[in-house]
Amino acid sequence: GNSVTQMEGPVTLSEEAFLTINCTYTATGYPSLFWYVQYPGEGLQLLLKATKADDKGSNKGFEATYRKETTSFHLEKGSVQVSDSAVYFCALRDRGSTLGRLYFGRGTQLTVWP
Amino acid sequence: EAGVAQSPRYKIIEKRQSVAFWCNPISGHATLYWYQQILGQGPKLLIQFQNNGVVDDSQLPKDRFSAERLKGVDSTLKIQPAKLEDSAVYLCASSLQELAGEQFFGPGTRLTVL
């Protein structure tokens, strides 16, 4: 089946620290991969995506590379800011399906201190 | 452009009571999704509509949950009767296209069942 495993949180960092949030997946087909972010009191927002192996998604200083050989899509940022404090969700969608269902990981809470 | 609207934002009920949630998707979005997000878990799809037709309700507990999208625009999700384990955030999302379109999420309705 389809599933996503994220590293356990919470993650607490100082401003300007390097961030990595690990994400691995299991998929029956050939998935598209996503990172969503949820700021306090708001809905989930798409942060970045990658649709095929070796693609790199990037946005707002965040990056993630689709690694088919390790079935991973780790999120990284070189220098986090207080405003990056949020919950981050890794997700996949089966491109072989005619449906749009997203499969989400548990989410990782990130807190950045000044 | 207005985002996905949901109401109410919070609801507290007792077990065995009924509850309904409302979602108004982004104008022109044909596909609408309802997800359930239990505390500490990622969102899980309950039901997906394409216009006013159901395309995926395989994860919907049909003995107590129902949903409709009569005019292909806004949607309601109902739980009758509610159980303690239904306590969760109910997220509505919409997309322009069924498979390739980005899903835009509303702020969610937080349900507490006592």
Interface residues (C-beta under 8 A of the other chain):
Chain A: V4 Y36 G41 E42 G43 L44 Q45 L46 F89 A91 R93 R95 S97 T98 L99 G100 R101 L102 Y103 F104 G105 R106 G107
Chain B: G3 V4 T31 Y33 Y35 G40 Q41 G42 P43 K44 L45 Q48 V55 D56 L91 A93 S95 E98 L99 G101 E102 Q103 F104 F105 G106 P107 G108
